[in-house]
């Protein structure tokens, strides 16, 4: 269940009006706590498979940026790609769905 915004706002490239419910993955990215309706608390996202936190994307390069890390992060957001998909495929799909910002 998402949180409801109290004011007009944009999160992850999407616009929300007062009373709109924001999906949990986008709500976790909001920086200003004053945008939420009173009593609209965000519950923490459980790590996928007991592993990494699915609210923070893996690095795009270097240590921790493996295909497996991106696949696990994507799975935590309901994104499943085929066995031939690489890290860049996951990044592109997550950007397309608005889960992560382009170039984030």
C-alpha positions in Angstrom: 0.0 0.0 0.0 1.3 3.4 -1.0 1.3 6.7 0.9 -1.1 9.6 0.1 0.3 13.0 -0.8 -1.2 16.2 0.8 0.1 18.5 -1.9 0.8 18.6 -5.7 4.2 16.9 -6.2 6.4 15.1 -8.7 8.2 11.9 -7.8 10.2 9.8 -10.3 8.9 11.8 -13.2 5.2 11.2 -12.3 2.8 13.9 -11.1 0.6 13.4 -8.0 -2.3 15.5 -6.7 -3.5 15.8 -3.1 -5.0 12.5 -2.0 -3.3 10.5 -4.7 -1.7 7.3 -3.5 2.0 7.0 -4.4 3.4 3.5 -5.0 5.9 2.4 -2.3 8.9 2.3 -4.6 8.3 6.0 -5.6 7.4 7.0 -2.0 10.7 5.7 -0.8 12.5 8.1 -3.1 10.6 11.3 -2.0 13.0 13.7 -0.2 10.4 16.1 1.5 8.5 14.5 4.4 6.1 17.5 4.4 4.3 16.2 1.2 2.5 13.3 3.0 -1.0 13.2 4.5 -0.9 12.8 8.3 -1.0 9.2 9.2 0.2 8.1 5.8 3.3 6.2 7.0 5.7 4.4 4.7 6.4 0.9 5.8 10.0 -0.3 5.1 10.4 -2.5 2.1 11.7 -6.0 3.0 14.9 -7.0 1.3 14.4 -9.4 -1.5 15.3 -12.9 -0.5 16.8 -11.7 2.7 19.5 -9.9 0.7 20.2 -6.3 -0.2 17.8 -3.4 0.5 15.5 -3.1 -2.6 14.9 0.6 -1.9 18.4 1.7 -3.0 19.6 0.7 -6.5 23.0 -0.9 -6.9 25.9 1.1 -8.3 25.9 1.4 -12.1 29.6 0.7 -12.3 32.3 -0.8 -10.1 32.0 -2.9 -7.0 28.4 -4.1 -6.4 27.2 -3.3 -9.9 26.9 -6.9 -11.1 24.1 -8.3 -13.2 23.0 -10.3 -10.2 22.7 -7.2 -8.0 20.6 -5.5 -10.6 18.4 -8.6 -11.1 17.8 -8.8 -7.4 17.0 -5.1 -7.1 14.6 -5.4 -10.2 12.9 -8.5 -8.7 12.2 -6.4 -5.6 10.2 -4.0 -7.8 8.4 -6.7 -9.8 10.7 -6.6 -12.8 11.7 -10.0 -14.2 13.7 -10.3 -17.4 15.0 -13.4 -19.2 18.2 -15.3 -18.5 20.0 -13.6 -21.3 19.3 -10.1 -19.9 22.4 -8.2 -18.7 22.9 -5.4 -16.2 22.3 -2.8 -18.8 19.0 -4.4 -19.8 17.8 -4.3 -16.1 18.9 -0.6 -15.8 17.1 0.3 -19.0 13.9 -1.5 -18.0 13.9 0.1 -14.5 14.4 3.5 -16.0 11.6 2.9 -18.5 9.2 1.9 -15.6 10.2 5.0 -13.6 11.7 2.9 -10.8 15.1 4.7 -11.2 16.0 8.0 -12.7 17.9 8.0 -16.0 21.6 8.2 -15.3 20.9 7.8 -11.6 
